[in-house]
Amino acid sequence: MLPSKLLISLKSADELRWVADFGFPWIDLKDPSTGSLGCPDTNVAEEFLASANQYLDRSRCKISIALGELVEEAWNGIGSIAPSFDFAKVALAGCANRSHWATNVERLAEHVGGGQRLILVHYADCRRADSPSWKATLDAAASIGSQFILVDTFDKSAGRLWDWYSPDAIRGLAITANSQGIGLSIAGSLRLDELTMAKGLGASIVGVRGAACQDSSRVDGLCHDRLRQLSTIFSNQAVTS
């Protein structure tokens, strides 16, 4: 079993330029002030993409963009930018009792350049989010040919990933996803001191934001010392698709 790769979520091109020299294998863009998968403004996404092309080796570093919640259709505002990212992530809050959400996922997959580029999010606290179950989300991901599926938390005030799934349960989710050819990505207020454990659970990707920020606050700025620690914890090899 290969150890997980690190995904670090950023909120601007300025942050990207600041972390570029660390060689992180996956850099994600989102607006953490508007939710777990907050969709950034178009101008922020455009500047981020330009900086990624200038400062990153795109053959060794994947970049992704958060598109918010499927039902909010914030991704419509991103327009033609999303396909320029390697991957796009979309969450499913409010979809549990909507009959056509899987059809809308297929429509979004076409928008971002194919299902292999779209990462669906299963909220560990799915009842709070009124989002589909793990199985329903995984089935939808498999139907569009997703390469990855993300398990995250919707309500950050209600607990972290481990409050909803034990490490052994995460290991089981990874095995189930892998059996369908899909890599598991995990996030959800993961702390620095537990990342060594987290990267050994079979997930392809471990995602962080707060762990890289001053005082572990996901809406604050990045902390150079924490970035250095993250670089030490994770081997900085390219993510292969």
Buried (B, 14 or more C-beta within 10 A) or exposed (E): EEBBBBBBBBBBBEBBBBBBEBBBBBBBBBBBEBBBBBBBEEEBBBBBBEBBEEBBEEEEBBBBBBBBBBBBBBBEBBEEBBBBBBBBBBBBBBBBEBEEBBEBBBEBBEBBBEBBBBBBBBBBBBEBBBBBEBEBBBEBBBEBBBBBBBBBBBBBEEBBBBEBBEBEBBBBBBEBBBEEEBBBBBBBBBEBEBBEEBBBBBBBBBBBBBBBBEEBEBEBBBBEEBBEBBBEBBBBEBBEE
